[in-house]
Amino acid sequence: MVCEERSAYILAKRKLPVYGSDIKSSRITQRLQAMGAHIFWRQDASNFELFQTAPNDRSEVVQSPETAVPAAVAASRNGSSVATAQVLQVNGNGKAAKSLPHLPQVVCSTAIHPANAEYRAALDLGCPIFHRSDLLAALIGDYHSIAVAGTHGKTTTSSSIGFMLLAAGLDPTIVVGGEVNAWEGNARLGESPYLVAEADESDGSLVKFAAKIGVVTNIELDHPDHYDTLEQVVETFQIFANNCQTLVGCIDDEIVKNRLQPSISYSLQPDRGADYTVDEVEYRSDCTKARVWERGALLGDLELKLLGKHNLSNALAAVAVGRLLGLEFAAIASGMAAFEGANRRFEVRGCHNDILFVDDYAHHPSEIRVTLAAARLRIEENKQSSTSEREKQNPKQGRVVAIFQPHRYSRTLSFLSEFAASFGDADLVVVTDIYSAGEPNLGQINGHKVADLIAKTGQQVSYQPSLEAVGKFLNETLQPGDLALFLSAGNLNQIIPEVMAFYQKADVAG
């Protein structure tokens, strides 16, 4: 739903009529409603009955929780411009209206099953139907666009580029996969010709995007539900690279270096001959520092609030894009220094009873490794900074407690051994059952098997079959000095407020 919601926001801000449906309210749907989007809180084909009324009558439709869910849109491509009309997100069940004098254009994502009753109703009515990527492709073609792709890091990289351009006064339109506090969501409409978009490869639709500047951070197999081999993933990225006028790529990734051969390169290793590189790097628990070089010339110092090697690499991509757009390095560095990251990317949710709670979207073995490395760095520096007499007499445990919810049966099964080897920087791993993301359970894999395999690597592991069980276990297990890191692209983070509230009582009692 992310892509539909963010594109819906852009069209709603353009004062175009937007309609949609979802099963529950959220900050994003509330934001869309505030801009005039018509939201149906029932997933039912009867939503089409709205279009039996005359266009002028539709402004009087009451948007209430009983009659409305996220709005999304459809669009048609007309050259390089976006042609839009009334739009309805198809995502539900029900009986279709038989006669609609004003057919809406309909957009749906890969997640919508072909047998979905509301989708079938749209087909039966003859509505123009588009994939969510068609709308994003049209938006990308309508701007001087920067499209950021890659298996990992694309949300942080695209968000940091958008923030950098915003801080530099370029007023970009931004369409990303994660929510960013700076623009209070996952999209913003700017007045300039620039658009920054996160370009997703998960369903192959990356091949539709033709940006002025393309960025590729890295390439791995991450979606075995769509791709059978890594070679298929590489071919998808190659088409994207060829569609972009200029390609910026990370040559620390051998596939990007050798198979895409970017025209502008960046690397954390000065000896690789990249256009942009760094030295004098400091990975600290509160920031990351480095000197940045451009084709052998020193640009200056860069300081980031984001932690770890992966985030320094993402920042170099932003530097390369900023320089390509003619920004002075001082403006780039200033913007990057203020960027706090996207939500659910090592997002600190709170600290209670001296326990730090961190929420992260990591769901692939590579992402888990780098995120845990950042957590370990933070814990180790906190141990070294314990200076009071009380702390010296009672040193903090300083444990990294990784709470992991595997995402999708297909991904978990395909990368089982890699997942098992990804938790080396954790002192305790808590595993719950797999978040299906709509996939059927074929009985081949479950959370208990994942936990058993992680335990075989020598890690201390506890399997908890439900979110309720996870919360209860954490309430009994966490200790002052711990960093509790919630790793999930599913709904694991729903329990964070409850666990924090439990330890907040200890704060008050102390």
Backbone hydrogen bonds, N-H to C=O, Kabsch-Sander energy under -0.5 kcal/mol:
donor,donor_aa,acceptor,acceptor_aa,energy
5,E,1,M,-2.6
6,R,2,V,-2.6
7,S,3,C,-2.1
8,A,4,E,-2.5
9,Y,5,E,-2.0
10,I,6,R,-1.6
11,L,7,S,-2.2
12,A,8,A,-2.7
13,K,9,Y,-2.6
14,R,10,I,-1.2
15,K,12,A,-1.7
16,L,11,L,-2.2
19,Y,72,A,-0.7
19,Y,87,V,-1.1
20,G,38,H,-1.7
21,S,70,P,-1.0
22,D,40,F,-1.5
30,Q,26,S,-2.6
31,R,27,R,-2.1
32,L,28,I,-2.1
33,Q,29,T,-2.6
34,A,30,Q,-2.2
35,M,31,R,-0.8
35,M,32,L,-0.8
36,G,33,Q,-2.1
37,A,32,L,-2.2
38,H,18,V,-2.7
39,I,37,A,-0.6
40,F,20,G,-2.7
40,F,69,V,-0.8
41,W,39,I,-0.6
41,W,68,A,-6.3
44,D,42,R,-1.3
47,N,44,D,-2.1
48,F,45,A,-2.0
49,E,46,S,-2.0
50,L,47,N,-1.4
51,F,48,F,-1.7
52,Q,49,E,-2.0
53,T,50,L,-1.3
57,D,54,A,-1.6
58,R,54,A,-0.7
58,R,55,P,-1.1
60,E,57,D,-1.5
61,V,58,R,-1.6
64,S,62,V,-1.0
67,T,64,S,-1.2
68,A,40,F,-0.6
68,A,64,S,-0.9
72,A,19,Y,-1.4
76,S,83,A,-2.8
78,N,81,S,-1.7
81,S,78,N,-1.9
83,A,76,S,-2.2
83,A,81,S,-0.6
84,T,82,V,-0.6
85,A,74,A,-0.8
88,L,105,Q,-1.2
90,V,107,V,-0.9
91,N,89,Q,-0.7
93,N,43,Q,-2.6
97,A,45,A,-0.6
102,H,51,F,-1.0
105,Q,86,Q,-3.0
106,V,128,P,-3.2
107,V,88,L,-0.6
108,C,130,F,-2.1
112,I,109,S,-1.6
113,H,111,A,-0.5
116,N,113,H,-2.3
118,E,92,G,-2.0
120,R,116,N,-2.7
121,A,117,A,-2.1
122,A,118,E,-1.9
123,L,119,Y,-2.0
124,D,120,R,-2.7
125,L,121,A,-2.2
126,G,122,A,-0.7
126,G,123,L,-1.0
127,C,122,A,-2.3
130,F,106,V,-3.1
132,R,108,C,-1.6
134,D,131,H,-1.5
135,L,131,H,-0.9
136,L,132,R,-1.6
137,A,133,S,-2.7
138,A,134,D,-1.9
139,L,135,L,-2.3
140,I,136,L,-2.7
141,G,137,A,-2.1
142,D,138,A,-0.8
142,D,139,L,-0.8
143,Y,140,I,-1.0
144,H,193,P,-3.4
145,S,143,Y,-1.3
146,I,195,L,-3.1
147,A,145,S,-0.5
147,A,213,I,-2.5
148,V,146,I,-0.5
148,V,197,A,-2.9
149,A,147,A,-0.6
149,A,215,V,-3.7
151,T,218,N,-1.8
157,T,153,G,-2.5
158,S,154,K,-2.5
159,S,155,T,-2.3
160,S,156,T,-2.4
161,I,157,T,-2.2
162,G,158,S,-2.4
163,F,159,S,-2.7
164,M,160,S,-2.5
165,L,161,I,-2.5
166,L,162,G,-2.2
167,A,163,F,-2.9
168,A,164,M,-1.6
169,G,166,L,-1.3
170,L,165,L,-2.7
173,T,194,Y,-2.8
174,I,188,R,-2.4
175,V,196,V,-2.9
176,V,186,N,-2.4
180,V,185,G,-2.9
183,W,180,V,-1.2
184,E,181,N,-0.9
185,G,180,V,-1.7
188,R,174,I,-2.0
190,G,188,R,-0.6
192,S,171,D,-1.8
195,L,144,H,-1.5
196,V,173,T,-2.7
197,A,146,I,-2.8
197,A,195,L,-0.5
198,E,175,V,-2.3
199,A,148,V,-3.2
199,A,197,A,-0.6
200,D,198,E,-0.6
204,G,201,E,-1.5
207,V,204,G,-1.4
208,K,205,S,-2.1
209,F,206,L,-1.5
212,K,145,S,-0.7
213,I,145,S,-2.4
214,G,246,T,-3.2
215,V,147,A,-2.5
216,V,248,V,-2.4
217,T,149,A,-1.8
222,D,220,E,-0.6
226,H,223,H,-2.2
227,Y,223,H,-2.6
233,V,229,T,-1.1
234,V,230,L,-2.5
235,E,231,E,-2.4
236,T,232,Q,-1.7
237,F,233,V,-2.1
238,Q,234,V,-2.4
239,I,235,E,-1.9
240,F,236,T,-2.0
241,A,237,F,-2.8
242,N,238,Q,-2.4
243,N,239,I,-1.6
244,C,240,F,-1.1
244,C,241,A,-0.6
245,Q,211,A,-2.0
246,T,212,K,-1.4
248,V,214,G,-3.4
248,V,246,T,-0.5
249,G,264,I,-2.4
250,C,216,V,-1.7
251,I,249,G,-0.7
251,I,266,Y,-1.9
252,D,266,Y,-0.5
253,D,250,C,-1.1
254,E,252,D,-0.7
257,K,253,D,-2.6
258,N,254,E,-2.7
259,R,255,I,-2.5
260,L,255,I,-0.8
260,L,256,V,-1.0
261,Q,256,V,-1.3
263,S,247,L,-0.8
264,I,247,L,-2.2
266,Y,249,G,-1.8
267,S,276,Y,-2.2
272,R,269,Q,-2.0
273,G,270,P,-0.9
276,Y,265,S,-1.4
277,T,293,W,-1.8
279,D,291,R,-1.6
282,E,289,K,-2.9
284,R,282,E,-0.8
284,R,287,C,-2.1
288,T,304,L,-2.0
289,K,282,E,-2.4
290,A,302,L,-1.9
291,R,279,D,-2.9
292,V,300,G,-3.0
293,W,277,T,-2.9
294,E,297,A,-3.4
295,R,275,D,-3.2
295,R,293,W,-0.5
297,A,294,E,-2.0
299,L,292,V,-2.9
300,G,292,V,-1.3
302,L,290,A,-3.1
304,L,288,T,-2.9
305,K,336,M,-0.5
305,K,339,F,-0.6
312,L,308,G,-1.5
313,S,309,K,-2.4
314,N,310,H,-2.1
315,A,311,N,-2.0
316,L,312,L,-1.9
317,A,313,S,-1.5
318,A,314,N,-1.5
319,V,315,A,-2.4
320,A,316,L,-2.5
321,V,317,A,-2.1
322,G,318,A,-2.9
323,R,319,V,-2.5
324,L,320,A,-2.0
325,L,321,V,-1.7
326,G,323,R,-1.5
327,L,322,G,-2.7
331,A,328,E,-0.6
332,I,328,E,-1.8
333,A,329,F,-3.3
334,S,330,A,-2.0
335,G,331,A,-2.1
336,M,332,I,-2.7
337,A,333,A,-2.1
338,A,334,S,-1.0
338,A,335,G,-0.5
339,F,335,G,-0.8
339,F,336,M,-0.5
343,N,179,E,-3.4
345,R,342,A,-1.2
346,F,344,R,-0.5
347,E,359,D,-2.6
348,V,346,F,-0.6
349,R,347,E,-0.6
349,R,357,F,-2.9
350,G,357,F,-1.1
352,H,355,I,-1.9
355,I,352,H,-1.4
356,L,482,D,-2.3
357,F,350,G,-3.0
358,V,356,L,-0.5
358,V,484,A,-2.8
359,D,347,E,-2.9
360,D,486,F,-2.6
361,Y,344,R,-2.5
368,I,364,H,-2.5
369,R,365,P,-2.2
370,V,366,S,-1.9
371,T,367,E,-2.1
372,L,368,I,-2.5
373,A,369,R,-1.9
374,A,370,V,-1.7
375,A,371,T,-1.9
376,R,372,L,-2.7
377,L,373,A,-2.1
378,R,374,A,-2.0
379,I,375,A,-2.3
380,E,376,R,-2.7
381,E,377,L,-2.1
382,N,378,R,-1.8
383,K,379,I,-2.0
384,Q,380,E,-1.9
385,S,381,E,-1.4
386,S,383,K,-1.3
387,T,385,S,-0.9
392,K,388,S,-2.3
393,Q,389,E,-2.2
394,N,390,R,-2.2
397,Q,480,P,-0.8
401,V,399,R,-0.7
401,V,483,L,-2.7
402,A,400,V,-0.7
402,A,428,L,-2.7
403,I,401,V,-0.6
403,I,485,L,-3.2
404,F,402,A,-0.6
404,F,430,V,-3.4
405,Q,487,L,-2.3
408,R,406,P,-0.5
408,R,435,Y,-3.3
412,T,408,R,-2.0
413,L,409,Y,-2.6
414,S,410,S,-2.2
415,F,411,R,-2.1
416,L,413,L,-0.9
419,F,415,F,-2.9
420,A,416,L,-2.1
421,A,417,S,-1.2
422,S,419,F,-1.8
426,A,423,F,-1.9
427,D,400,V,-2.5
428,L,400,V,-1.7
429,V,460,Q,-2.7
430,V,402,A,-3.3
431,V,429,V,-0.6
431,V,462,S,-2.4
432,T,404,F,-2.1
435,Y,406,P,-3.1
436,S,434,I,-0.7
439,E,436,S,-1.9
442,L,440,P,-0.8
450,V,446,N,-1.6
451,A,447,G,-2.5
452,D,448,H,-2.2
453,L,449,K,-2.1
454,I,450,V,-2.2
455,A,451,A,-2.2
456,K,452,D,-1.3
457,T,454,I,-1.4
458,G,455,A,-1.8
459,Q,454,I,-1.1
461,V,459,Q,-0.6
462,S,429,V,-2.5
464,Q,431,V,-3.1
464,Q,462,S,-0.5
470,V,466,S,-2.2
471,G,467,L,-2.5
472,K,468,E,-2.1
473,F,469,A,-2.5
474,L,470,V,-2.6
475,N,471,G,-2.1
476,E,472,K,-1.1
477,T,473,F,-1.0
478,L,474,L,-2.2
481,G,354,D,-3.1
482,D,479,Q,-2.2
483,L,399,R,-2.7
484,A,356,L,-2.9
484,A,482,D,-0.6
485,L,401,V,-3.0
485,L,483,L,-0.8
486,F,358,V,-3.0
486,F,484,A,-0.6
487,L,403,I,-3.4
487,L,485,L,-0.7
488,S,360,D,-2.2
488,S,486,F,-0.6
494,Q,491,N,-1.8
495,I,492,L,-1.9
496,I,493,N,-1.0
499,V,495,I,-2.2
500,M,496,I,-2.7
501,A,497,P,-2.3
502,F,498,E,-1.7
503,Y,499,V,-1.8
504,Q,500,M,-1.9
505,K,501,A,-1.1
506,A,502,F,-0.6
507,D,503,Y,-1.3
508,V,504,Q,-2.0
509,A,505,K,-2.7
510,G,506,A,-2.3
